[in-house]
Every structure is written in structure tokens, then in C-alpha cells.
Amino acid sequence: MTSKVKVRFPPSPTGFLHIGGARTALYNWLFARHNNGKLVLRIEDTDRQRSTEEATQAILDSLTWLGLDWDEGPYHQSERLEIYGEYVEKLLKNGKAFHVDDPEKGRAVRFKLTGELTGFDDLVHGNIRSDTSLIEDFVIQKADGFPTYNFACVVDDGVMGITHVIRGDDHLSNTPRQIALYKALGFELPKFAHIPMILGEDGSRMSKRHGATSVTEYRENGYLPDALVNFIALLGWSPGHDQELLTRQEMIEKFTLKRVNKTSARFDYTKLDWMNGKYIQDLPIEDLISKLRPYIKDANLDNGVFTDEWLFKLVELYKERFRTLPEFVTLASPFFTDEIEYEDAAVQKHLKKSNPSLIKDAYKKLKEVNDFSSITELEDCLRTITTEHSVGFGKLAQPIRVAVIGKSASAGIFETLELLGKEKTLKRLEYTINTFL
Ligand code: GLU
């Protein structure tokens, strides 16, 4: 059964969907779904200089990628000029608006404020008082015939029957003007909920300086939509307990405006990475592979020589070790290519100081292993060496690891050798013996 709740997400298409905008969209979506209500998507493109078709498309793509669907729209304000015109006429007729002529700009319409502007009860902040002395009669229709934001927004919210306006608190100062317009136009007032801004890690308003700010960038940087949605849901809302990983269904069930914070949340990049890693671990390997393929291709690692089965094993082996999709490529590139980079610190610590005869022996014995796809054979081989040399297993595994992948951290050594294969393993051991020992 659908309820009377109707909310809206009305972006201005002047750029990419910002993380703050995505959170506003998400809170509206969660509120609508929690209440069995409706979400309207409205493109506020009345600023003709700044609005673009590309930005509209980018915003729609981002919403779709995030999995935030809407029930009505997208409406475009630029296609609704007639409607705003009718309401302007109405106000002009009953004396609540008047024309102003500017010799340069042309003829605009201003709204005539009568009486006091009132404060209002905000569902997040409580009672908001407004300083009415600063507000003057304001423009509702510009000389180019287009409505101003405040006017178009109120007409649409009124006509569309919006019950709750959930938006960033950068709009708090617009609300008293909008309330005056609702009253003058005879619309029922919606309830307002203004959500605090998102701050960067240093406590100042989140901007490019802090890192990626748009959904598009997070998408390109290898974050998963489910992880991003989970993360931004918690930027200003809490389910009331410590659980941080929530499915969409859990978020829908638990979402209330009462649990939206009054104070700003900080964007914690480390936490986002952690969360993304968790979502990566939870993905079925096949799905993960299809998300990784474009990154593998972009890094020119798609040399065509590996099989699906091989890639499956490699991704399975590494899936707990990367937090973003491109990080997989960085970690796993030594498996794909012959150009590997040796980390200096790892070389110093594990190769320069190791016992050369141990590595040489490993080279000799690994050469005799017939089947590199057999973990047992590889294990027997390496264990024999450590027994013969009376050293702990790490004394052999660490230098071999650095020799074959260039760094001191990797998945299990046997699996690493298996996936590298005999040829790459021996070539790299040989290189190591000739170069570092
Ligand atoms: N177009 C406005 C914006 O993107 C909408 C504000 C509102 O929700 O009223 O900021």
C-alpha cells in the first residue's frame, strides 16, 4: 500500500553529482521506501547559463549506478515555464507580486512580502527562527521569463504534492522565503528536514582539496555502489546501534529522520576504503571479475594469455587484500606481466641479507618440479629445502616471494608460485640470483 509520503530530489544540472547531493538523494530514497511513499526526480535547470544536458545525463547515470530509483519524473523545470507563468499571473492579479522594469535587463517580477516571515519547525534541527529584517521583496521571475529557484521550487513542490522537503542545510536561509510563497500561493506547507553539510577530514567543508567529491570519480576509482551507498548513509544518520555494514533492506527498515544528526559528519576516506574492501570480499568471484576486467584492460594487462580459470584463482586468492578495484591491478600485476618492479626495501631486507645458497638451491629444485599446478609438489619441494638447510620456512618463503613478485606481501607462497607458473618463477629467480645476491 502506498502512503501519502512524497519526497523529491531536485538537482541543478550544473556539474557532476556531488557526494553531498548523492546523500540527499539517498536520504530521500530511504525515507520514501521506508514509508512506502514516492520519490520524484526533478531537474532544476532554470539557470540557463549554468545548466547543461551533459550534467543532467551524468546525474541520472550516477543515480542509476548507485541504484537509487525514482517513481516520477525526471521532470525538467525548463519544460514547465507555462505552469510557473500561470502562478506568476495569479500573484500579479491578487497584488502579491509586482513588475519591476530595468532599462538594461528588462522586465522582472518581484514577490511582495506582507507581514512577518515566520520561523519553522525543522525535523532535524527543531525550531528555526528567521531573521526577517534582512529579507526584502524578491524576484520570482527573471527578465528572461524564467522563474527563480525559490519560486519554481515552491510551485513544483506545491503542484506535485510534496509532503517532506529533505535537503542540505545550505538551503536553510531559503526556507522562510519559500514558506511565504507557499502561503501566498495557497499550497499546503510540507515538512522540512535540513541535513548538515559533509565535512572533509580536517573539519572544513568537503571540497576537491580533500579528495574525490563526485560520484563519477568514486565510480572510476573503483568503489562499488553498494559500499558507497552504505558509507554515505552513515554520513549523518545512524541506525541506532554500532552495526556499520547494512544492506539496503536494513537501511530502508531502519531509516527515520529522527536519527539524522544535527551536526556535520566528516568524510573518513580510510573507513570508506575499509567498507569497500568488505563489499569486495562479499561479491561472488564471477561478479568481481567482471568489475575488474576493465581495469585489467586499462592497465594493458589483458594480454590474452591467461585463462578464465587462472583469473578466477588469482582473484580468489587476492580478494581479501584489495579495497578498491584498481588496487587489485597494482597488487596482482606481477602475475600478468614480465615487467615487475622490485621494492627497494624488500630487496634490502629479504634478498641482500639472505643466504645465496638457499635461493640457488630453490632455483635448482623448483626447476625439477614437474607440475606447478600441484600445491603439494611445490610444498614438498620448498619444505625439503628448508629441512636440508635447517632453517625456518619464513627464511626461504620471504626471499622467494620478493624474488618472484618484487614485494614482501603477497598471498600464500605456494599459490603464488602456482599462479605465476614455472617459467615466470624460474626466470625471476634467475634474475634475482644474478642481480641481487
Ligand atoms: N536545485 C536545488 C539544489 O540542487 C534544490 C534545493 C532543494 O532541494 O530545494 O540545491
Residues whose N, C-alpha, C, O or C-beta is under 5 A from the ligand:
A	BS01	LIG	P10 P11 S12 E44 C153 R167
